[in-house]
Amino acid sequence: MIEETSLMMKTLFPGLVALPNLHPLFVHFPIALFLSALGMEALAVALRREKCHTVATWMLYLGTASALLTVLTGLGAEFSLAALHAQGHDAPGHDYIHIHRRWMITTTLFGVGLSCYLYWINTKEKWSTHRWVLLIGFLMLAMLTALGADRGARLVYEFGTGVNPDIIKTGHIEKQSTTGYTQGGEEAHTPGAPASSSTPGTDASTPHPHDNSDTGTNPIRPGEQGGREGE
Ligand code: HEM
């Protein structure tokens, strides 16, 4: 029964099953909600429409709630990654996670503060006198979110944090030995490579432009980054 469920999950949600932790599932909510809240509040101020302000209010509240949950999953991701390495939190490159963590905890606390301010404005009906200060608050929150989330994206896409290098290696090896590898019943292909193996230049004998099969790893690994605490 458990095996059948796990097979079904792998077939329906191969991406979800491959996630190293829950953090990537949550990160999009605060980003989308905080940025949309800024857009909605800007519309409210520009058009003097209180209805837009009400939508922005709920976007901010939901964004803050989702940011709090995302921080929890981020801390979980940090600890699970540290547990995988013999040096734990002192592992080379781990300090970059701390940089992202500081940005995101600051962003979330700012979101909590702005939500309290907004609640006070709405209950005292002071929107018309406070709308410009509030809009600046929304703008600052959006900027913090964008800058901090960018550090998170960098963790994954530049340093390969949380990405298992063996998976990349396996993909390349299987691609070389067959006409394309299959996973979970679907045809899969190496990211960046054309899906069809009949495409000129993608046969087994031709090296792939992104191929690192001599090392089987990402070009940049966390260990090569050293300390970046000052960023
Ligand atoms: C509002 C809070 C947060 C947001 C919006 C956020 C956003 C992001 C984003 C966009 C990524 C790249 C994910 C991807 O593209 O797959 C990421 C990765 C990551 N973040 Fe966060 N983050 C938040 C809080 C935190 C916190 C507090 C930590 C604690 C250290 C953390 C640790 C990580 C780690 C370890 C990764 C690497 C990918 C992984 O293993 O999940 N994040 N984050």
Boltz pocket constraint, residues with backbone or C-beta under 6 A from the ligand:
constraints:
  - pocket:
      binder: B
      contacts: [[A, 20], [A, 21], [A, 23], [A, 24], [A, 27], [A, 28], [A, 30], [A, 31], [A, 66], [A, 67], [A, 68], [A, 70], [A, 71], [A, 72], [A, 73], [A, 74], [A, 75], [A, 77], [A, 78], [A, 81], [A, 97], [A, 98], [A, 100], [A, 101], [A, 104], [A, 105], [A, 107], [A, 108], [A, 145], [A, 148], [A, 149], [A, 150], [A, 152], [A, 153], [A, 154], [A, 155], [A, 156], [A, 161], [A, 162]]
      max_distance: 6.0
